[in-house]
Amino acid sequence: MKYWIDTEFIERPFTIDLISVGLVAEDGREFYAESSEVDWSKANLWTLQNVRPQLDGNGMTREEIGYALRRFTDGDEHPVFWGYFPAYDWVAFIWLFGNMDELPFHYPQLCLDIKQWAIELGDPELPHQQGARHHALLDARWTREAWAFLARLAPAAGERRALGRKIPNSSGGQSK
């Protein structure tokens, strides 16, 4: 099953502090959670003005969010995650489970990128997001919309999967 993902976060040198995470599943289910562990003293003015006012204030610990995400994807042995410029989103997401080697066993170790796919297709203009922006669930919904737009242009490419893990090294662990 496909999942479209977005996060809001505080970016600082050497860290990405999760504020909220949103996922939209291919079957129409949605997941949204806010972290109760955000250190707002580290947020820049833009984040305080554009992200914080949209939060509902019902925060959970990052550990609780990780368990809730496991329940949300429970039973899906081959999830495929898509994001828009998702490098930081993916780091914030996987840190909910610990490190890369602690991801739920069926999760891929990467998130597919809507923008990279668009570039492969000649970089067509993606649909404009209507309504509020910089809210993790609303942005995840738009990511699904952008994916659907690209899938109409290249249907087979929309079925990409990110299966497997890095090649194990001889000691049985993950190669770096």
TAZIJO-V159585 format. One record per run of one state. SS is the DSSP state (a for helix, b for strand, c for the rest). FROM is the first residue (numbers start at 1). TO is the last residue. If there is no record, write none. Layout:
SS,FROM,TO  SS,FROM,TO
//
This chain:
c,1,1  b,2,12  c,13,14  b,15,25  c,26,29  b,30,35  c,36,39  a,40,42  c,43,44  a,45,50  c,51,51  a,52,54  c,55,58  b,59,60  c,61,61  a,62,72  c,73,79  b,80,83  c,84,86  a,87,97  c,98,99  a,100,102  c,103,111  b,112,113  a,114,120  c,121,135  a,136,153  c,154,154  a,155,159  c,160,167  b,168,168  c,169,173  b,174,174  c,175,176
//
